[in-house]
């Protein structure tokens, strides 16, 4: 019995060596945890690299597709061939309505046929069936109600200024749309009892023109495309930039802005004589509010 007790007791003259096995086991456990943590970090890094590479690849593919779509869109619409009823020989005065979409910008196109354009002040009479297309023209200052930029009405100079580089002249029934600071057509409109007004430029010789105003609104433009004069109105609120770029990609060679927003009044009559308004705001807000109209030519 004493011998059994002596096994678990240490005498003063004995040295017992305690095995460090437990410490070695603790070291192995710590090493295993470190390895697992390192492996987990490596897995996360590899996954992140794969994710970034995948997104980059998709982004590049998307960008390539967008460029391809844009090029295809330009290729489709860059033709200068006339559109619509350009071979119409009926001599009936009417406005043709077409629709299109370019660069996700949808718009409606109004092309006058067998008509003569001119400028007028105040809202034109919608009951006048000789008028087949009408849209507001020059901008008017809200503070004094005066026309912004040069304005000539039947040879009379009603306003001066060239703050906006876009212009429209109508001389002897022929309309010219362009972008320049100075043009002899201004003096010619005065000399020949013509018409002239200025507006924001949108497209100059097929190239989109950027403008200062920001924000989005229903946009209207007076355009020349393939030898045809037309009014183009966006179906949805658009920025100046997006609208102008869509016009250029549509194949418009020259374009200037017309009074926009959903409140600017205008109307058209189709070949059957059916009458449609752009808005129901028939009352002129300013005395110098101007419109560009197309009416039946003499004899029609």
ChimeraX commands (.cxc) that place a marker at each C-alpha (Angstrom):
marker #1 position 0.00,0.00,0.00 radius 0.5
marker #1 position 2.88,2.30,0.79 radius 0.5
marker #1 position 4.45,1.46,-2.51 radius 0.5
marker #1 position 1.30,2.55,-4.34 radius 0.5
marker #1 position 1.25,5.83,-2.49 radius 0.5
marker #1 position 4.91,6.36,-3.21 radius 0.5
marker #1 position 4.23,6.23,-6.92 radius 0.5
marker #1 position 2.23,9.48,-6.79 radius 0.5
marker #1 position 4.47,11.22,-4.29 radius 0.5
marker #1 position 7.78,12.94,-4.94 radius 0.5
marker #1 position 10.44,12.59,-2.37 radius 0.5
marker #1 position 12.84,15.37,-1.59 radius 0.5
marker #1 position 15.68,13.45,-3.21 radius 0.5
marker #1 position 13.74,12.66,-6.45 radius 0.5
marker #1 position 13.38,14.54,-9.77 radius 0.5
marker #1 position 10.37,13.72,-11.88 radius 0.5
marker #1 position 10.41,14.71,-15.59 radius 0.5
marker #1 position 7.01,15.87,-16.85 radius 0.5
marker #1 position 6.51,15.16,-20.57 radius 0.5
marker #1 position 5.82,18.30,-22.72 radius 0.5
marker #1 position 3.46,16.39,-25.03 radius 0.5
marker #1 position 0.50,18.61,-24.23 radius 0.5
marker #1 position 2.44,21.73,-25.28 radius 0.5
marker #1 position 3.38,20.16,-28.58 radius 0.5
marker #1 position -0.28,19.30,-29.21 radius 0.5
marker #1 position -1.30,22.90,-28.45 radius 0.5
marker #1 position 1.26,24.09,-31.00 radius 0.5
marker #1 position -0.20,21.80,-33.67 radius 0.5
marker #1 position -3.71,23.08,-33.05 radius 0.5
marker #1 position -2.55,26.70,-33.30 radius 0.5
marker #1 position -0.71,25.95,-36.54 radius 0.5
marker #1 position -3.79,24.29,-38.02 radius 0.5
marker #1 position -5.98,27.30,-37.21 radius 0.5
marker #1 position -3.43,29.63,-38.82 radius 0.5
marker #1 position -3.34,27.50,-41.97 radius 0.5
marker #1 position -7.14,27.46,-42.20 radius 0.5
marker #1 position -7.30,31.25,-41.78 radius 0.5
marker #1 position -4.63,31.72,-44.46 radius 0.5
marker #1 position -6.48,29.38,-46.80 radius 0.5
marker #1 position -9.75,31.23,-46.19 radius 0.5
marker #1 position -8.09,34.58,-46.99 radius 0.5
marker #1 position -6.59,33.15,-50.17 radius 0.5
marker #1 position -9.99,31.82,-51.25 radius 0.5
marker #1 position -11.57,35.27,-50.70 radius 0.5
marker #1 position -8.79,36.95,-52.69 radius 0.5
marker #1 position -9.13,34.50,-55.58 radius 0.5
marker #1 position -12.92,34.95,-55.58 radius 0.5
marker #1 position -12.54,38.75,-55.60 radius 0.5
marker #1 position -10.10,38.61,-58.51 radius 0.5
marker #1 position -12.46,36.37,-60.49 radius 0.5
marker #1 position -15.41,38.67,-59.73 radius 0.5
marker #1 position -13.52,41.80,-60.84 radius 0.5
marker #1 position -12.32,40.08,-64.01 radius 0.5
marker #1 position -15.84,38.91,-64.81 radius 0.5
marker #1 position -17.35,42.38,-64.32 radius 0.5
marker #1 position -14.62,43.94,-66.43 radius 0.5
marker #1 position -15.28,41.43,-69.19 radius 0.5
marker #1 position -19.01,42.09,-69.09 radius 0.5
marker #1 position -18.40,45.85,-69.05 radius 0.5
marker #1 position -16.12,45.62,-72.07 radius 0.5
marker #1 position -18.63,43.46,-73.91 radius 0.5
marker #1 position -21.43,45.89,-73.01 radius 0.5
marker #1 position -19.36,48.87,-74.16 radius 0.5
marker #1 position -18.54,47.09,-77.39 radius 0.5
marker #1 position -22.20,46.30,-77.96 radius 0.5
marker #1 position -23.18,49.92,-77.26 radius 0.5
marker #1 position -20.57,51.16,-79.72 radius 0.5
marker #1 position -21.73,48.63,-82.29 radius 0.5
marker #1 position -25.38,49.61,-81.78 radius 0.5
marker #1 position -24.52,53.30,-82.03 radius 0.5
marker #1 position -22.58,52.71,-85.27 radius 0.5
marker #1 position -25.42,50.64,-86.68 radius 0.5
marker #1 position -27.91,53.34,-85.69 radius 0.5
marker #1 position -25.84,56.04,-87.39 radius 0.5
marker #1 position -25.42,53.84,-90.46 radius 0.5
marker #1 position -29.19,53.34,-90.69 radius 0.5
marker #1 position -30.15,57.00,-90.23 radius 0.5
marker #1 position -27.25,58.84,-91.85 radius 0.5
marker #1 position -28.77,58.55,-95.32 radius 0.5
marker #1 position -29.70,61.89,-96.85 radius 0.5
marker #1 position -32.52,60.37,-98.86 radius 0.5
marker #1 position -35.88,62.09,-98.33 radius 0.5
marker #1 position -38.44,60.35,-96.16 radius 0.5
marker #1 position -42.21,60.08,-96.15 radius 0.5
marker #1 position -44.40,61.24,-99.04 radius 0.5
marker #1 position -41.65,63.13,-100.83 radius 0.5
marker #1 position -43.00,61.96,-104.19 radius 0.5
marker #1 position -46.52,63.19,-103.44 radius 0.5
marker #1 position -48.03,65.00,-106.42 radius 0.5
marker #1 position -51.48,65.64,-105.02 radius 0.5
marker #1 position -50.82,69.37,-104.44 radius 0.5
marker #1 position -52.90,69.06,-101.29 radius 0.5
marker #1 position -51.49,71.15,-98.43 radius 0.5
marker #1 position -50.97,68.95,-95.37 radius 0.5
marker #1 position -48.48,67.91,-92.69 radius 0.5
marker #1 position -47.25,64.35,-92.66 radius 0.5
marker #1 position -46.55,62.72,-89.29 radius 0.5
marker #1 position -43.85,60.06,-88.85 radius 0.5
marker #1 position -42.20,58.52,-85.78 radius 0.5
marker #1 position -38.71,57.23,-85.09 radius 0.5
marker #1 position -36.32,56.40,-82.27 radius 0.5
marker #1 position -32.58,57.07,-82.20 radius 0.5
marker #1 position -30.24,56.48,-79.25 radius 0.5
marker #1 position -33.27,55.64,-77.07 radius 0.5
marker #1 position -34.72,59.07,-77.91 radius 0.5
marker #1 position -38.16,58.67,-79.46 radius 0.5
marker #1 position -39.60,61.56,-81.43 radius 0.5
marker #1 position -42.38,62.57,-83.80 radius 0.5
marker #1 position -41.64,64.14,-87.17 radius 0.5
marker #1 position -43.91,66.63,-88.95 radius 0.5
marker #1 position -43.19,67.30,-92.63 radius 0.5
marker #1 position -45.21,70.04,-94.42 radius 0.5
marker #1 position -46.20,69.39,-98.04 radius 0.5
marker #1 position -47.25,71.88,-100.69 radius 0.5
marker #1 position -46.99,74.81,-98.32 radius 0.5
marker #1 position -45.29,78.17,-97.85 radius 0.5
marker #1 position -43.69,79.09,-94.49 radius 0.5
marker #1 position -43.77,82.44,-92.71 radius 0.5
marker #1 position -43.59,83.96,-89.23 radius 0.5
marker #1 position -46.52,85.47,-87.34 radius 0.5
marker #1 position -47.04,87.14,-83.97 radius 0.5
marker #1 position -49.58,85.88,-81.46 radius 0.5
marker #1 position -51.26,82.48,-81.58 radius 0.5
marker #1 position -52.45,81.57,-85.08 radius 0.5
marker #1 position -56.12,80.82,-85.51 radius 0.5
marker #1 position -56.55,77.08,-85.35 radius 0.5
marker #1 position -59.80,77.49,-87.27 radius 0.5
marker #1 position -57.81,78.73,-90.29 radius 0.5
marker #1 position -57.73,75.55,-92.36 radius 0.5
marker #1 position -55.10,76.96,-94.71 radius 0.5
marker #1 position -52.53,76.52,-91.89 radius 0.5
marker #1 position -51.37,72.90,-91.80 radius 0.5
marker #1 position -48.47,73.19,-89.33 radius 0.5
marker #1 position -47.68,75.72,-86.59 radius 0.5
marker #1 position -45.10,75.82,-83.79 radius 0.5
marker #1 position -43.72,78.51,-81.51 radius 0.5
marker #1 position -40.51,80.03,-82.85 radius 0.5
marker #1 position -38.31,82.57,-81.03 radius 0.5
marker #1 position -37.80,82.73,-77.27 radius 0.5
marker #1 position -39.38,85.58,-75.32 radius 0.5
marker #1 position -37.92,87.15,-72.18 radius 0.5
marker #1 position -40.13,86.58,-69.17 radius 0.5
marker #1 position -39.15,89.89,-67.55 radius 0.5
marker #1 position -40.13,92.24,-70.37 radius 0.5
marker #1 position -41.96,90.03,-72.90 radius 0.5
marker #1 position -39.57,90.95,-75.71 radius 0.5
marker #1 position -38.16,88.60,-78.36 radius 0.5
marker #1 position -34.67,87.24,-77.70 radius 0.5
marker #1 position -32.32,87.82,-80.65 radius 0.5
marker #1 position -32.84,89.33,-84.08 radius 0.5
marker #1 position -36.36,89.06,-85.44 radius 0.5
marker #1 position -37.65,90.24,-88.81 radius 0.5
marker #1 position -41.35,90.03,-89.67 radius 0.5
marker #1 position -42.26,90.66,-93.30 radius 0.5
marker #1 position -39.24,92.95,-93.68 radius 0.5
marker #1 position -39.79,94.83,-90.40 radius 0.5
marker #1 position -37.00,94.62,-87.83 radius 0.5
marker #1 position -38.75,93.98,-84.50 radius 0.5
marker #1 position -35.77,92.89,-82.40 radius 0.5
marker #1 position -31.95,92.94,-82.53 radius 0.5
marker #1 position -29.26,90.73,-81.07 radius 0.5
marker #1 position -27.27,87.60,-81.83 radius 0.5
marker #1 position -26.92,85.92,-78.43 radius 0.5
marker #1 position -27.99,82.65,-80.06 radius 0.5
marker #1 position -26.04,81.46,-83.09 radius 0.5
marker #1 position -28.80,79.40,-84.68 radius 0.5
marker #1 position -30.96,81.15,-87.24 radius 0.5
marker #1 position -33.82,80.65,-89.67 radius 0.5
marker #1 position -34.47,82.91,-92.65 radius 0.5
marker #1 position -37.45,82.81,-95.00 radius 0.5
marker #1 position -36.96,84.82,-98.20 radius 0.5
marker #1 position -39.35,84.54,-101.12 radius 0.5
marker #1 position -40.80,81.42,-99.54 radius 0.5
marker #1 position -37.42,79.64,-99.33 radius 0.5
marker #1 position -36.27,78.63,-95.85 radius 0.5
marker #1 position -32.64,78.46,-94.72 radius 0.5
marker #1 position -31.55,76.98,-91.38 radius 0.5
marker #1 position -28.00,77.52,-90.17 radius 0.5
marker #1 position -25.53,78.33,-87.40 radius 0.5
marker #1 position -23.39,81.47,-87.51 radius 0.5
marker #1 position -22.79,84.72,-85.64 radius 0.5
marker #1 position -23.37,86.84,-88.73 radius 0.5
marker #1 position -25.22,86.15,-91.96 radius 0.5
marker #1 position -26.17,88.34,-94.89 radius 0.5
marker #1 position -29.56,86.62,-94.88 radius 0.5
marker #1 position -30.51,88.89,-91.98 radius 0.5
marker #1 position -30.15,92.05,-94.11 radius 0.5
marker #1 position -31.64,90.26,-97.10 radius 0.5
marker #1 position -34.75,89.37,-95.09 radius 0.5
marker #1 position -35.20,93.07,-94.33 radius 0.5
marker #1 position -34.59,94.15,-97.90 radius 0.5
marker #1 position -36.90,91.55,-99.47 radius 0.5
marker #1 position -39.79,91.63,-96.99 radius 0.5
marker #1 position -38.73,88.29,-95.59 radius 0.5
marker #1 position -38.57,86.69,-92.15 radius 0.5
marker #1 position -35.72,85.98,-89.75 radius 0.5
marker #1 position -35.30,84.76,-86.15 radius 0.5
marker #1 position -32.61,83.29,-83.93 radius 0.5
marker #1 position -32.63,80.29,-81.61 radius 0.5
marker #1 position -30.31,77.80,-79.93 radius 0.5
marker #1 position -28.28,75.81,-82.50 radius 0.5
marker #1 position -28.71,72.02,-82.29 radius 0.5
marker #1 position -26.99,70.60,-85.38 radius 0.5
marker #1 position -24.45,72.38,-87.58 radius 0.5
marker #1 position -23.55,70.65,-90.86 radius 0.5
marker #1 position -24.37,67.26,-89.42 radius 0.5
marker #1 position -22.52,67.82,-86.13 radius 0.5
marker #1 position -24.32,68.06,-82.79 radius 0.5
marker #1 position -23.96,71.40,-80.98 radius 0.5
marker #1 position -23.85,71.53,-77.17 radius 0.5
marker #1 position -25.81,74.22,-75.33 radius 0.5
marker #1 position -25.59,75.80,-71.89 radius 0.5
marker #1 position -29.08,75.06,-70.51 radius 0.5
marker #1 position -29.30,71.81,-68.56 radius 0.5
marker #1 position -32.22,69.75,-67.38 radius 0.5
marker #1 position -34.82,67.88,-69.38 radius 0.5
marker #1 position -37.95,68.99,-71.19 radius 0.5
marker #1 position -40.04,68.21,-74.24 radius 0.5
marker #1 position -37.77,69.39,-77.04 radius 0.5
marker #1 position -38.79,70.83,-80.41 radius 0.5
marker #1 position -36.56,71.51,-83.40 radius 0.5
marker #1 position -36.74,73.03,-86.86 radius 0.5
marker #1 position -34.63,70.76,-89.06 radius 0.5
marker #1 position -33.34,70.25,-92.57 radius 0.5
marker #1 position -32.69,66.67,-93.63 radius 0.5
marker #1 position -32.15,65.36,-97.13 radius 0.5
marker #1 position -33.47,68.60,-98.61 radius 0.5
marker #1 position -36.66,68.41,-96.54 radius 0.5
marker #1 position -37.75,70.89,-93.88 radius 0.5
marker #1 position -39.40,69.31,-90.84 radius 0.5
marker #1 position -40.35,69.91,-87.23 radius 0.5
marker #1 position -39.20,67.21,-84.81 radius 0.5
marker #1 position -40.61,66.94,-81.29 radius 0.5
marker #1 position -39.35,64.56,-78.60 radius 0.5
marker #1 position -41.98,62.24,-77.16 radius 0.5
marker #1 position -40.43,62.43,-73.69 radius 0.5
marker #1 position -38.44,65.03,-71.71 radius 0.5
marker #1 position -34.86,65.04,-73.02 radius 0.5
marker #1 position -31.68,67.03,-72.39 radius 0.5
marker #1 position -30.40,69.39,-75.06 radius 0.5
marker #1 position -27.39,67.13,-75.54 radius 0.5
marker #1 position -29.30,63.87,-76.04 radius 0.5
marker #1 position -31.89,65.47,-78.30 radius 0.5
marker #1 position -29.30,67.20,-80.50 radius 0.5
marker #1 position -27.21,64.04,-80.74 radius 0.5
marker #1 position -30.26,62.01,-81.76 radius 0.5
marker #1 position -31.04,64.56,-84.49 radius 0.5
marker #1 position -27.48,64.39,-85.82 radius 0.5
marker #1 position -27.53,60.58,-85.80 radius 0.5
marker #1 position -30.91,60.67,-87.54 radius 0.5
marker #1 position -29.20,62.39,-90.46 radius 0.5
marker #1 position -30.27,65.99,-89.85 radius 0.5
marker #1 position -27.79,68.36,-91.47 radius 0.5
marker #1 position -28.91,71.58,-89.75 radius 0.5
marker #1 position -31.29,72.18,-86.86 radius 0.5
marker #1 position -32.24,74.95,-84.46 radius 0.5
marker #1 position -34.40,74.87,-81.37 radius 0.5
marker #1 position -38.04,75.91,-81.22 radius 0.5
marker #1 position -39.90,76.91,-78.08 radius 0.5
marker #1 position -40.14,73.66,-76.15 radius 0.5
marker #1 position -41.89,72.11,-73.14 radius 0.5
marker #1 position -45.27,70.45,-73.13 radius 0.5
marker #1 position -46.90,73.88,-72.78 radius 0.5
marker #1 position -45.70,75.48,-76.02 radius 0.5
marker #1 position -48.63,75.50,-78.38 radius 0.5
marker #1 position -48.74,74.09,-81.89 radius 0.5
marker #1 position -50.86,72.00,-84.21 radius 0.5
marker #1 position -50.94,70.18,-87.54 radius 0.5
marker #1 position -53.43,68.96,-90.13 radius 0.5
marker #1 position -52.94,65.67,-91.95 radius 0.5
marker #1 position -53.86,64.80,-95.52 radius 0.5
marker #1 position -57.48,64.11,-94.56 radius 0.5
marker #1 position -57.78,67.52,-92.89 radius 0.5
marker #1 position -57.84,66.03,-89.38 radius 0.5
marker #1 position -56.66,68.62,-86.82 radius 0.5
marker #1 position -54.35,67.73,-83.89 radius 0.5
marker #1 position -52.80,70.08,-81.28 radius 0.5
marker #1 position -49.39,69.67,-79.65 radius 0.5
marker #1 position -50.84,71.12,-76.46 radius 0.5
marker #1 position -54.05,72.84,-75.36 radius 0.5
marker #1 position -52.35,76.10,-74.36 radius 0.5
marker #1 position -53.92,78.32,-77.02 radius 0.5
marker #1 position -53.67,81.63,-75.14 radius 0.5
marker #1 position -50.57,83.73,-75.88 radius 0.5
marker #1 position -48.62,84.65,-72.74 radius 0.5
marker #1 position -46.74,87.53,-74.37 radius 0.5
marker #1 position -47.61,90.13,-76.97 radius 0.5
marker #1 position -44.43,89.33,-78.92 radius 0.5
marker #1 position -44.98,85.59,-78.91 radius 0.5
marker #1 position -44.01,84.30,-82.36 radius 0.5
marker #1 position -44.94,81.26,-84.43 radius 0.5
marker #1 position -43.62,79.68,-87.57 radius 0.5
marker #1 position -46.48,78.45,-89.73 radius 0.5
marker #1 position -46.83,76.55,-92.97 radius 0.5
marker #1 position -49.92,77.38,-94.98 radius 0.5
marker #1 position -51.34,76.27,-98.29 radius 0.5
marker #1 position -49.46,77.73,-101.21 radius 0.5
marker #1 position -51.37,79.96,-103.63 radius 0.5
marker #1 position -53.75,77.93,-105.72 radius 0.5
marker #1 position -53.96,75.01,-103.24 radius 0.5
marker link #1:1,2 radius 0.2
marker link #1:2,3 radius 0.2
marker link #1:3,4 radius 0.2
marker link #1:4,5 radius 0.2
marker link #1:5,6 radius 0.2
marker link #1:6,7 radius 0.2
marker link #1:7,8 radius 0.2
marker link #1:8,9 radius 0.2
marker link #1:9,10 radius 0.2
marker link #1:10,11 radius 0.2
marker link #1:11,12 radius 0.2
marker link #1:12,13 radius 0.2
marker link #1:13,14 radius 0.2
marker link #1:14,15 radius 0.2
marker link #1:15,16 radius 0.2
marker link #1:16,17 radius 0.2
marker link #1:17,18 radius 0.2
marker link #1:18,19 radius 0.2
marker link #1:19,20 radius 0.2
marker link #1:20,21 radius 0.2
marker link #1:21,22 radius 0.2
marker link #1:22,23 radius 0.2
marker link #1:23,24 radius 0.2
marker link #1:24,25 radius 0.2
marker link #1:25,26 radius 0.2
marker link #1:26,27 radius 0.2
marker link #1:27,28 radius 0.2
marker link #1:28,29 radius 0.2
marker link #1:29,30 radius 0.2
marker link #1:30,31 radius 0.2
marker link #1:31,32 radius 0.2
marker link #1:32,33 radius 0.2
marker link #1:33,34 radius 0.2
marker link #1:34,35 radius 0.2
marker link #1:35,36 radius 0.2
marker link #1:36,37 radius 0.2
marker link #1:37,38 radius 0.2
marker link #1:38,39 radius 0.2
marker link #1:39,40 radius 0.2
marker link #1:40,41 radius 0.2
marker link #1:41,42 radius 0.2
marker link #1:42,43 radius 0.2
marker link #1:43,44 radius 0.2
marker link #1:44,45 radius 0.2
marker link #1:45,46 radius 0.2
marker link #1:46,47 radius 0.2
marker link #1:47,48 radius 0.2
marker link #1:48,49 radius 0.2
marker link #1:49,50 radius 0.2
marker link #1:50,51 radius 0.2
marker link #1:51,52 radius 0.2
marker link #1:52,53 radius 0.2
marker link #1:53,54 radius 0.2
marker link #1:54,55 radius 0.2
marker link #1:55,56 radius 0.2
marker link #1:56,57 radius 0.2
marker link #1:57,58 radius 0.2
marker link #1:58,59 radius 0.2
marker link #1:59,60 radius 0.2
marker link #1:60,61 radius 0.2
marker link #1:61,62 radius 0.2
marker link #1:62,63 radius 0.2
marker link #1:63,64 radius 0.2
marker link #1:64,65 radius 0.2
marker link #1:65,66 radius 0.2
marker link #1:66,67 radius 0.2
marker link #1:67,68 radius 0.2
marker link #1:68,69 radius 0.2
marker link #1:69,70 radius 0.2
marker link #1:70,71 radius 0.2
marker link #1:71,72 radius 0.2
marker link #1:72,73 radius 0.2
marker link #1:73,74 radius 0.2
marker link #1:74,75 radius 0.2
marker link #1:75,76 radius 0.2
marker link #1:76,77 radius 0.2
marker link #1:77,78 radius 0.2
marker link #1:78,79 radius 0.2
marker link #1:79,80 radius 0.2
marker link #1:80,81 radius 0.2
marker link #1:81,82 radius 0.2
marker link #1:82,83 radius 0.2
marker link #1:83,84 radius 0.2
marker link #1:84,85 radius 0.2
marker link #1:85,86 radius 0.2
marker link #1:86,87 radius 0.2
marker link #1:87,88 radius 0.2
marker link #1:88,89 radius 0.2
marker link #1:89,90 radius 0.2
marker link #1:90,91 radius 0.2
marker link #1:91,92 radius 0.2
marker link #1:92,93 radius 0.2
marker link #1:93,94 radius 0.2
marker link #1:94,95 radius 0.2
marker link #1:95,96 radius 0.2
marker link #1:96,97 radius 0.2
marker link #1:97,98 radius 0.2
marker link #1:98,99 radius 0.2
marker link #1:99,100 radius 0.2
marker link #1:100,101 radius 0.2
marker link #1:101,102 radius 0.2
marker link #1:102,103 radius 0.2
marker link #1:103,104 radius 0.2
marker link #1:104,105 radius 0.2
marker link #1:105,106 radius 0.2
marker link #1:106,107 radius 0.2
marker link #1:107,108 radius 0.2
marker link #1:108,109 radius 0.2
marker link #1:109,110 radius 0.2
marker link #1:110,111 radius 0.2
marker link #1:111,112 radius 0.2
marker link #1:112,113 radius 0.2
marker link #1:113,114 radius 0.2
marker link #1:114,115 radius 0.2
marker link #1:115,116 radius 0.2
marker link #1:116,117 radius 0.2
marker link #1:117,118 radius 0.2
marker link #1:118,119 radius 0.2
marker link #1:119,120 radius 0.2
marker link #1:120,121 radius 0.2
marker link #1:121,122 radius 0.2
marker link #1:122,123 radius 0.2
marker link #1:123,124 radius 0.2
marker link #1:124,125 radius 0.2
marker link #1:125,126 radius 0.2
marker link #1:126,127 radius 0.2
marker link #1:127,128 radius 0.2
marker link #1:128,129 radius 0.2
marker link #1:129,130 radius 0.2
marker link #1:130,131 radius 0.2
marker link #1:131,132 radius 0.2
marker link #1:132,133 radius 0.2
marker link #1:133,134 radius 0.2
marker link #1:134,135 radius 0.2
marker link #1:135,136 radius 0.2
marker link #1:136,137 radius 0.2
marker link #1:137,138 radius 0.2
marker link #1:138,139 radius 0.2
marker link #1:139,140 radius 0.2
marker link #1:140,141 radius 0.2
marker link #1:141,142 radius 0.2
marker link #1:142,143 radius 0.2
marker link #1:143,144 radius 0.2
marker link #1:144,145 radius 0.2
marker link #1:145,146 radius 0.2
marker link #1:146,147 radius 0.2
marker link #1:147,148 radius 0.2
marker link #1:148,149 radius 0.2
marker link #1:149,150 radius 0.2
marker link #1:150,151 radius 0.2
marker link #1:151,152 radius 0.2
marker link #1:152,153 radius 0.2
marker link #1:153,154 radius 0.2
marker link #1:154,155 radius 0.2
marker link #1:155,156 radius 0.2
marker link #1:156,157 radius 0.2
marker link #1:157,158 radius 0.2
marker link #1:158,159 radius 0.2
marker link #1:159,160 radius 0.2
marker link #1:160,161 radius 0.2
marker link #1:161,162 radius 0.2
marker link #1:162,163 radius 0.2
marker link #1:163,164 radius 0.2
marker link #1:164,165 radius 0.2
marker link #1:165,166 radius 0.2
marker link #1:166,167 radius 0.2
marker link #1:167,168 radius 0.2
marker link #1:168,169 radius 0.2
marker link #1:169,170 radius 0.2
marker link #1:170,171 radius 0.2
marker link #1:171,172 radius 0.2
marker link #1:172,173 radius 0.2
marker link #1:173,174 radius 0.2
marker link #1:174,175 radius 0.2
marker link #1:175,176 radius 0.2
marker link #1:176,177 radius 0.2
marker link #1:177,178 radius 0.2
marker link #1:178,179 radius 0.2
marker link #1:179,180 radius 0.2
marker link #1:180,181 radius 0.2
marker link #1:181,182 radius 0.2
marker link #1:182,183 radius 0.2
marker link #1:183,184 radius 0.2
marker link #1:184,185 radius 0.2
marker link #1:185,186 radius 0.2
marker link #1:186,187 radius 0.2
marker link #1:187,188 radius 0.2
marker link #1:188,189 radius 0.2
marker link #1:189,190 radius 0.2
marker link #1:190,191 radius 0.2
marker link #1:191,192 radius 0.2
marker link #1:192,193 radius 0.2
marker link #1:193,194 radius 0.2
marker link #1:194,195 radius 0.2
marker link #1:195,196 radius 0.2
marker link #1:196,197 radius 0.2
marker link #1:197,198 radius 0.2
marker link #1:198,199 radius 0.2
marker link #1:199,200 radius 0.2
marker link #1:200,201 radius 0.2
marker link #1:201,202 radius 0.2
marker link #1:202,203 radius 0.2
marker link #1:203,204 radius 0.2
marker link #1:204,205 radius 0.2
marker link #1:205,206 radius 0.2
marker link #1:206,207 radius 0.2
marker link #1:207,208 radius 0.2
marker link #1:208,209 radius 0.2
marker link #1:209,210 radius 0.2
marker link #1:210,211 radius 0.2
marker link #1:211,212 radius 0.2
marker link #1:212,213 radius 0.2
marker link #1:213,214 radius 0.2
marker link #1:214,215 radius 0.2
marker link #1:215,216 radius 0.2
marker link #1:216,217 radius 0.2
marker link #1:217,218 radius 0.2
marker link #1:218,219 radius 0.2
marker link #1:219,220 radius 0.2
marker link #1:220,221 radius 0.2
marker link #1:221,222 radius 0.2
marker link #1:222,223 radius 0.2
marker link #1:223,224 radius 0.2
marker link #1:224,225 radius 0.2
marker link #1:225,226 radius 0.2
marker link #1:226,227 radius 0.2
marker link #1:227,228 radius 0.2
marker link #1:228,229 radius 0.2
marker link #1:229,230 radius 0.2
marker link #1:230,231 radius 0.2
marker link #1:231,232 radius 0.2
marker link #1:232,233 radius 0.2
marker link #1:233,234 radius 0.2
marker link #1:234,235 radius 0.2
marker link #1:235,236 radius 0.2
marker link #1:236,237 radius 0.2
marker link #1:237,238 radius 0.2
marker link #1:238,239 radius 0.2
marker link #1:239,240 radius 0.2
marker link #1:240,241 radius 0.2
marker link #1:241,242 radius 0.2
marker link #1:242,243 radius 0.2
marker link #1:243,244 radius 0.2
marker link #1:244,245 radius 0.2
marker link #1:245,246 radius 0.2
marker link #1:246,247 radius 0.2
marker link #1:247,248 radius 0.2
marker link #1:248,249 radius 0.2
marker link #1:249,250 radius 0.2
marker link #1:250,251 radius 0.2
marker link #1:251,252 radius 0.2
marker link #1:252,253 radius 0.2
marker link #1:253,254 radius 0.2
marker link #1:254,255 radius 0.2
marker link #1:255,256 radius 0.2
marker link #1:256,257 radius 0.2
marker link #1:257,258 radius 0.2
marker link #1:258,259 radius 0.2
marker link #1:259,260 radius 0.2
marker link #1:260,261 radius 0.2
marker link #1:261,262 radius 0.2
marker link #1:262,263 radius 0.2
marker link #1:263,264 radius 0.2
marker link #1:264,265 radius 0.2
marker link #1:265,266 radius 0.2
marker link #1:266,267 radius 0.2
marker link #1:267,268 radius 0.2
marker link #1:268,269 radius 0.2
marker link #1:269,270 radius 0.2
marker link #1:270,271 radius 0.2
marker link #1:271,272 radius 0.2
marker link #1:272,273 radius 0.2
marker link #1:273,274 radius 0.2
marker link #1:274,275 radius 0.2
marker link #1:275,276 radius 0.2
marker link #1:276,277 radius 0.2
marker link #1:277,278 radius 0.2
marker link #1:278,279 radius 0.2
marker link #1:279,280 radius 0.2
marker link #1:280,281 radius 0.2
marker link #1:281,282 radius 0.2
marker link #1:282,283 radius 0.2
marker link #1:283,284 radius 0.2
marker link #1:284,285 radius 0.2
marker link #1:285,286 radius 0.2
marker link #1:286,287 radius 0.2
marker link #1:287,288 radius 0.2
marker link #1:288,289 radius 0.2
marker link #1:289,290 radius 0.2
marker link #1:290,291 radius 0.2
marker link #1:291,292 radius 0.2
marker link #1:292,293 radius 0.2
marker link #1:293,294 radius 0.2
marker link #1:294,295 radius 0.2
marker link #1:295,296 radius 0.2
marker link #1:296,297 radius 0.2
marker link #1:297,298 radius 0.2
marker link #1:298,299 radius 0.2
marker link #1:299,300 radius 0.2
view
